[in-house]
Amino acid sequence: MERLQKVIANLGYCSRRRAEELIKQGKVYVNDIKITELGTKVSDKDKIEVENHFLEKGEKVYILLNKPRGVISSVSDDKGRKTVIDLITTKERIYPVGRLDYDTTGLLLLTNDGFLANALTHPKNEIEKVYVAKVKGIINSDKLKCLRQGLVIDGYKTAKAKVKISKYDKKTLMSIIEITIHEGKNHQVKKMFEAVGCEVVKLKRESLSFLNLSGLNSGEYRYLNPKEVKKLFNEAVITKE
């Protein structure tokens, strides 16, 4: 027996957090009975219906996308904007693992494996994400120290980050900064630079764990191979339990 929201996520319908919202909204049924309590547990024999869709076990897929600028990291958008799902052709119902802002580009994973998605995004697992930011403003040693040691944004202190300057243009006062974090707060990288008085002009996620964008142009995607999937499980799940 497992919690209903976990089963919904593991079956690839949506994230666990979204599943909890749907349960509270009365959009989930188990054996034709509406469920609104998050503590509900189900077994493999139970019939689960979410938003008028009966959930069935399907093939697990893992897709690596080079997200373009101007695309929403969501399954759908009420404003009619293009989403990352629109860029991918698959018969499976997938969703993004975490998010990249509308104007942020780069590596994004999509899957219908809720268990792995949760493991990759859980803070305790400390999965590293490398970003390259084009930053307006002077990045001096004091600012670098603040970014590396962690600073307070939105009432919480960020974890230690790896930061290095790749390029600096004195004429335009623009810098190219590589920053590695393992958290995933809303707009975190942009807010970190903002906290030290620098504006992010462009932002791209270059890697997640051992995965990178090699061979993928903007808007292109590929399926992870079995070896990559196994390695992700080893790093995000098995070694962290």
N, C-alpha and C positions, 0 to 999 in steps of 0.2 A: 504494500500500500504506500502510495506517495501523494504528496500534496497536489491538488488539482492544477494550480498555476504552474507547477514544475512540469507536470505531464504535458500540459498544453504547449509549453515552451519546447520541451524535448521532442515533441511531434512536429515542431517546425512551423506552428501557426503564427507565432509572434514571440516577442521577448517575454520573460517572466514578469517584468514590471507591467507590461501592457496587458498580460493575461490577468493580473490582479485587478487592473482597472475594469476590464470587461466583466469580471466576476461581480465586482461591486455595482456595476451598471445593470446587472441582471441579464446579461447577454450570453450566459453560459448555462447549459443544461446537462445533467447527468442522468441517464436513463429516463429522459423526458421530464425531469424535475428541475425547476429553476434553482440555481445555486447562487447565493450572494455572500456566503461566509468563506473567508480565506483559509480557514483551518480544515476545510473539507478534504478528505483523502479518497483516492480511487484506486481500483485495481485494473489489470489488463482486460478483465471481462466487462468493465463498465463502458457504456456507450456515451461518448462525449460530443456535444454539439455546441459550436461557438459561432455566434452571429449567423445562424441558420446553415452552418457548414458542419457536417459530420467529419470528425477527425479520423484519419486512417494512417497507419504506418507507411511511410514511403522511403524511397532511396535517399540516403544522406548525401548532400552535395556541398562542396566547399569551393567558393569562387573568389578569385582575387581580381579586383577591378582597379584600374587607374582612373579615379574619378575626375571628370573635367570640372572646370569652374561653371557655376550657374546651374548646378543640379542638386536636388534635395536628397539628403541621406535618409530616405523614408520609403515605406511601401507605397504610400499614396500622399496626395497633397490636395487640401480643400481649395487651394487657389488655382489649381490646374497647371502648376509648374511641373517640368520634367523631373522625374525621380530616378534614382539609380536602378530601380527595377525596370524602368523603360529601356535601359541600355542592354539588358541581358535577356537572352532567349533560353528559357528552360521550362519544363513541364512541372517542376517542383515549386512549391510555395516557399520562397526564401525571403530573408530580411537582412538588413545590414547589422554587422557586429559593431556596436558603438556608432558614432556619428562624425562626419566632417561637415563643417559649416558650408553654407551655400556657395561662398566664394573661396573656399579652401579646396585644394586639389590633392590628388595622390592616392596612396594605398588604402583600400577599403575592402574588408572581407564581407562576404555575404554567404549565408548558409541556412539550412533548415534544421541544424543540429543545435537545439537549445542548450544542451548540457555543455558543449564546448564553447558556445557563445558566452554563456554565463561565466565560465572559467576564465576566458580571455579578458573579460571586462571587470572581473572582481579585483578590487584594489589589493587584496592580500597576496595575489599571485604575482604582482609587480612585473607585468609583461611590458617590456620596453618599446616605446614608439619614438622614432626619430623624425623630427620635422626640420625643414629648411625654411627660414623666414627672411624675407627682405624687409629690413627695418629702417625707419626714418628716425634719425637722432643719433647722438654720439653715445656709443657703448664704451664706457670707461671701466677701469678695473673694479671700482666700487659697485657698479651696476652688475657686472659679471658675477661678483661675489654674492650679491643678493639673490640673483637667479639660481646660482649653484647651491646655496645654502637653504633656499626656500624663503618665501615671503608671503605675507597675508593678502589674500584677495577674497572678497565676498565673505569675510568672517572666518576663513580657515587658512591655515598655513600649508603651503604646498610642500611636497616632499623634495628632497635634494635632487637637483637636475644636473645633467652633464651639458655644458655649454662651451662652444668655441666659435671664434670669429673666422669665417672662411675668406671674407673679402671686405675691404672698407674703401669707400670713395670719399675723399676729403672734400671734393668740389660739391657733390650733391648731398653729402652727409648721410649717405645710404650705406648700410652694412648688410652682408649676407651672414646669417647666424645659423649654426646647426645646434639644435637643442634636443636633448633626449629626456623624456619623462616616462613615468609608468602609471600616471593617473589619467583620468579622462573626464575632468569636470567641464562644464559648459564654457566654451570659448576660453579654455584655460591658458593656452599659449599666448593668445592675444592679450589677455588680461595680465599675464605675468610681465610682458614687455610694457604694457601700459602703466603698470605699477612702478616701473623704474623710469618713466617719462619718455618712452619710445613707442612709436606707432608702427604696427605691422601693416605693410603695404601688400605683400603677397605671402601666402603660407602654403606649404606643400608637405604632406606626410610621405617620407621616403621609404620607411620600413616599419614593420611590426614584427617583433621578435626576430627571427632569422629570415623572414620573407621580405623581398624587395620588389621593385618595379621593373627589373631587368627584362627587356624584350617587349614591354608593353607601352604603346603610345597612349596619349590621352583618350579616354573613352573605350579603350580595349580591355578585355578581360580574358582570364584563363581559369581552368579548373585545377585545383591542387591535386597532385598525384598522391597515391597511397603513402609513400614515404614521407611526404611533407605533412600529411594529416597525422600520421603516427608521431612525428616529431613534435607537432603542436600539442598533442595530447600529453606527451612526455613532459613538455615544458610547462604547460598550463594546468595540468590536472594531476598526473601521477606524482611528480616530484614535489608538488605543493600541498598535497593532502596531509 
